[in-house]
Amino acid sequence: MLDAIRWDTDLIRRYDLAGPRYTSYPTAVQFNSQVGAFDLLHALRDSRKAQRPLSLYVHIPFCANICYYCACNKVITKDRSRALPYLQRLEQEMQLIACHLAPNQRVEQLHFGGGTPTFLNHDELRQLMALLRKHFNLLDDDSGDYGIEIDPREADWSTMGLLRELGFNRVSIGLQDLDPAVQRAVNRLQSLEETRAVIEAARTLQFRSINIDLIYGLPKQTPEHFARTVEEVISLQPDRLSVFNYAHLPERFMPQRRINGNELPAPAEKLEMLQRTIEQLTAAGYRYIGMDHFALPDDELAIAQEESTLQRNFQGYTTHGHCDLIGLGVSAISQIGDLYCQNSSDLTQYQNALAGAQLATSRGLVCNTDDRLRREVIQQLICNFSLKFEDIEKAFNIDFRGYFNELWPDLQEMADDGLIQLSAEAITVLPAGRLLVRSVCMIFDSYLGQQNRQRFSRVI
């Protein structure tokens, strides 16, 4: 079975290193300021010529309240009027980008992230969707994957009804933990009843997929109490679950400085939380997709993994990796062909650039042949837990063993340890290695040095 996992504490302790999540390769750490708006426009024209379908990501940075664990790009404000000038700049960005695309390039995937997208009021949400439909070819038949991140404290039945009316059919709900002591420690008080109400609304309104986010490793968490949270979440029957490892990096993320480090669970407790969670979800019928993600067997991600068509991009695991991804809004990242580019992460700089009729592209990277080759290797391993050398050799006209000869001792060591099966034809990630697939991928990362690793979370 693809979802089989074997828990091996000794292997986890040995290979639980800091490393990328590989939503891209090369990772965003490698982006540089030599890539700018001209490169983006050139890539958009190539996308138009190739008639590739599109995936749109829209970043809404505003939150009314701060969650201390959060590492997202956000603006904490109670002033709802700040949304209007931001929407005006978003429209300018849409205009500047859409004129370089073909009208018939279908938007197969749309995602609103944040921040808190429902910080926008109903009129503003209507306005934003109308602008997107004006400038891009959004689907009207509900066949696209149109998702939005929801904070149940900022949404009610009328909000959910509006979102469904506007074309959204997927929701991702932030929950993190139901223990009131943990919620107080991270400044996110959210009841089970609030969360259940949003989920019931989504089901009644026929949203076709519901995801719930959990985080283990937060202050005051214990294995026993987190197991209760997982039990309650299972009773809500989400289609997908994301169970993230909290990375405490207060030197990088200022809100995390409000977390008392002495209240964080010990590494052994974190491992126990994860092990229990996997056991609970597996017993409830969820499949381990990889990289903290679980899904029911009839979910599109589980089916795609069975059929070896699962892909990964800046929005995580996806069935739309064939689309060109266009990011709109402050800090948003685009992936168009071999180009990665990111908007300015500073709200003022983003808005000023567009006020001057200029795109806010601030950095990026153009993949070379080696990048594309390693990206495909990592993609196959992280999505399908297997890699056939012949596929890479045909696609890139190389001898796999010769090209990666210097890596063979490391791969052989992983094979000896039982993480992978290594043959002359393929790499297969074994059940004991699936939780550690990031560590396997890191072997193929030519940019990853010890200095860079300090910027990443640990695997487990």
N, C-alpha and C positions, 0 to 999 in steps of 0.2 A: 504493500500500500504506500502511496506517495506521502500520506500524512503520518506514517509511523515515525516515532521519535523514541530514542533510547536515552534515558538520563544517565550520564556518567559524570559523577561529581569530580573525579580526578582529572578527566579531560577538560571539563569546564574550567577548573582552576588553572590549568596549564595554558589554555588557549583563550581565556577571557581577557583579550587585549583591547586597548583603545583603537578604534578605527572607524572608517566611513560607513555610512548606511547605503552607499552606492545607489542613490536615486539618480546619479549620473556618474559617468566616468569619461574624462577626468572629473573630479569633484569640484565643487564651487570654490574650494580653497585655492585652486589653480587659476581662477579667473584673474585677469589683469586689465589695466586701464587702457591698453593699446587697442582693445575692441570697443567700437563706438556705434553711433547711430547709422553711419554709412554701411557698416558690415550688416546690420540688421536689415536695412532696406534692400541690400543686395540679396540676402537670404530670402526675404519675402518675395522678391521677383522670381527667384529660382523655384520657390514653392508654387507660385502662380503658374509658371511654365509646366511644372510637373503635375499640376492639378491635384496636389495632395490634400486629403481631408484635414480638418483642423480640430484642435483641442484648445479651449480658452480657459485661462485661469484669471480670476479677478480678485485682487487683494483689497479687502476693506480693513484698514488698520485700527479702527477705533474700538475701544472697550470702555464701558462705564466704570468697571472695577478691575483692580489688578489682582491676578493670581500669582503668588510669589514664585511658583515653580516655572512659570512660562518663559520660554526662550524665543518666542515668535517676535516678528517685527510689529510693534503695536504703538498706539498713542492712547494713553489713559486720560479720559476727559468725561465730564458730566455735560459738557456743552454740545448738545445735539446739532447746533447750527454749524458746527465745523464740517459736517458732512456735505453741505451744499457746494462750497468751493472745490472740494475734492471731486465731487461728481462732475463738475464743470471741466476740471482738468482731465478726468477719465474720458470724457467725450472728445476732447481735443486729441488725446492719445489714440482713441479709436479711429478718428478721422485720418490722422497721419499714417496709421498702419493699414487701414482697410483699403485705401486707394491704391495700394501696391499688390492687392490680392484680387483674385477673380471672383465675381459674384456667385459662381456656382461651386465654390469650395465649401463643402458642407461642414458645419460644426457638429461633429459626432459626440463631443464631450465638452461639458461646461462645468466649472467648479468655482464657487464663491468661497474664499477662505479669509482668515483674519489673524488677529483681531476677532471681532464679533460682527459678521455680516448683517445680523438683524439689529445692529445699532441703528441702521437706516430705518426710517419710518415707512409706512406702507406706500405713501405717495412717492418717496424716493426709490423704493424697490421697483415700483412700476416704471418710474422714469428710467432707471438703469437698464431694466430689461428691454424697454422700448428702444433705447439707444443701441443696445447690442443687436437687436433685431434689425434696426435701421442700417447698421454698418456691416453686419456679418450675416451669413446664410444659416441662421438657426433653424432647426427642424421643428415642424409643427405637428408631427404625428406621434409624439411621445416615444419615438424609437431611439432617441439619443440618450446618453448617460449624463443627466443634468443634476448635479449635486450641490449641496450647500451645508456648511458647518453651522450647527445650532447650539447655542447656550440655552438650556431649558428655562433659565431665569429671565431670558430676554425674548421668549416666544410663547404664544398661547394658541388656542384653536383658530382664532381669526388669522393669526400670522401664518400658521401652517396651511390654512385654506388659501390664503393669498399666494403662497409659494407654489402650491400645486397648480393654481390657476395660471401662474406665470410660466409654468412649464417644468418646474423642478420635479424630479421623480426619485431622487436619492437624498438621504439626510445622514449626516455624521454628527453624533451627539457627544459632547464632552461630558464625562461623568467623573472620572479619575478615582474617586473613593467615596463610599457612603458613610464612613465613620465620622461623626461630628467632631471628634477631637482632631482628626487629620484635616478635616475641612477648615477648622479654625486655624490650624497651624499654617495652612497655605492660603488663607483668606478667600476660600471659595465655599460658601455655605449654600448647599443645594440638596433639597430633599428628594427622596425616592419618589414621592408623589408628583413633584414637578416633572421629573424625568419620565415617569410612567404616563403622565397626561400628554406629553409631546409625542411619545411613541404610539399611544392609542389614537391620537389625532392622525398621525402619519399612516397608520394602518387603515383607519376608516376612510381616509382620503386617497387610498390606494397608491401611496408611494411604494415603489417596487423594491427598495432596498434600504435597510436601516443598519448603520454602523454605530457602535459605542466604543469610546476611548476610555481605557483605564491606565493608571500609572502605578507601578510598584516601586518602592524605595523612597516614598515620601516620609516626612517627619511624623513620628508617632505611629507609624504603621506597624502592625504585628502580623505574623503569618495567620494567626487564628482570625483576627478581625478582617483581614483582606480576603480570606476564604469566604467569609460571610457576604462581603460585597460581591464577589464572583458568583456566589449562589443566587443572590438577588438578581444580578444581571442576567444570568442564564434563564431565570423565570420570565424575564422580559422578552426572551427569544429574538435577539437581534440576528440579522442575516450574517453580519460580520462583527468581529471584535479586533481592536488594536490594543495590545497590552504592552505599554512602553516601559522601559527601564528609565527611571529618573536619573539624569546626569546632573550632579550638583557642581556647577561651575560658576560660583559667585564672582570670580575675577572677570568673567566675560559677560555675565548677565546680571545687571544691577538688582532686579527684583529678588533674585535668589539670596541676596545678602540679608534679607529679612527672615530667612529660614535659620533656625538654630541648628547648627551642625551637630550638636550633641544629641539632638532628638532624632537623627536619621537612623534607620535600622542598620545593624551590622551586616557586612557582606554575606555571612552565612544565613541570616534571616531573609535577605533579599533572594538568595538562591532557593530557600524553602518556599517563599511566596511564589516564585516562578514555577517551581516543580509542582506545587499544589494546584496552581492555576491550570497548568497543562493537563494534569490528571482530571480536574473537574470538567474542563472544556471537552476533553477527549471522551470522557464518559457521557457527556451530554450530546455527543454526535458531531462536534465541530472538528474540522480538519486544520492541521497546521499548514498554512501556506508558506510561511517563512518570514523572517525579519519581524517578529512580534505580531504577525497577522494570523487570524483564524477565520474560517468561514464554514457555513453549512455545506454539505455535499452538493446541493443543487444550486449553489451560488455560482455566478459567472466566473469568479476567480478560481474556484475549485475545479470547475469544468475545464477552464482554459489550462490549468496546470496538468490535469489528466491528459489533455490533448497536446501538451507541449507548445502551447501558443501564448502562454502568459508572458507579459513584459513588465518593465519597470521604468518609470521616469520620475520627474520631480513631484508628481502627485502620488508616488508610491507604486504599488502593484496595480497593473491596468491591463485591460484588453484593447487599449487604443494606442499602443506604442507606435503604431504605423502613422499616426497623425503628427503633423507639425504642431508643437505646443507654443502658444502665444500667451505671454504673461502680461497682464494689464494692471497698473497700479504701482504704488511705492514698493520697492524691493522685489517686485515680481520677476521671475526668471522665464525666459523663452528658450526653447530648443527647436531649432528649425534647420533640418538637414544636419550638417556638421558644425553648425554654430550654436554655442551657448551664449546668452547675454542676459544681463541683469540690470534692472532699473536702479536708480539711486535709492539707497535705504533711508535717506533723510527726507522727511516729508516736505520740508521747505524747499530743498533743492529739487525734488521731484516736481513740485507745483510751479516753481519758478521757471524751470526748463520748458515746461509745456505752456506756461504763460507767454513765453517768448517764441512760441510755435516751433519748439525743438523737442525731439524725443529725449526722454530722460535716461537713456542707456548710459551706464557708467562704467561697466566692465564686462568681461566675457572671455571667450576662448574659441578658437577655431580648431577642430580636431584634425590631427594629421593621420596618416595611415596606421601608425602604431597605436594611436589612441583608439581608432575605430576597431582595430583587431582586438585589443584588450577589452574594450567595451563589450564586444560581442561575447568574449569568453566569460566575463563577469556576469553578463546578463543571463547566459545559459545556466551558469552555476547557481545563481541566486534565485532564479525563477523555476528552473526545472530540476535542480539538484543533480544534473548530469551534463556531460559535454562530450560530444563525439568529435575527435580530432579531424576526421575526414571532412566534416561540415566547414570547419575553420580553414582547412587546407584548400578546399575548393573555392571558398569565398575570397580568400586573400592570397592564393597562389604561393603558399609557404609549406615547408615541412615543419609540422608542429613541434616535434621533439627537438629538431635542430634549432628552431627559433627560440624556444624556451629552455634550452639545454641547461642554462645556469640555475634554473629553478628546480630542476629535477631532484636534487638532494632534499630540498624542503618538502616537495610533494611526496617523495618516498617516505620521509619521516612521518608525515601525516597518515600515509597508508599503513605504516608500521604501527601507528598509534590507534588505528581503527576509525579515523575520521572519514577517510575516503578509500575507495577501491581504485587502484591505478593499474591500468593495463597498457599495452602498446596501442590500443585503439581509442581509449576513453578514460574519463574521470567520472566516477559515480560517488556522490556524497552519501555516506552510509547513515543509518538512523542515529548513531551516536554523534554524527557530525552536523546534522541539520540545524541544530540550535547555534552552531558555530560556523555557519556557512560564510559569514563575513570574514572570519579568519582565513578561510580557504581562498576567498576572493582577494584578500590583501596580498597574497603571494604574487599575484599577477599585476599589482598596482606599482607601476614604475616610478610614481611620484612620492610614494609613502616612505618618509624617513622618520626617524625618532622625533625630530623637532616638530614635524607636522602632527604627529599622533596626539600631542597635547591638546589639539583643537577638537578632538573627537570624543564621543562617549565610548564606554566599554561595550563589548559585544553582549554581555549578559548583565 
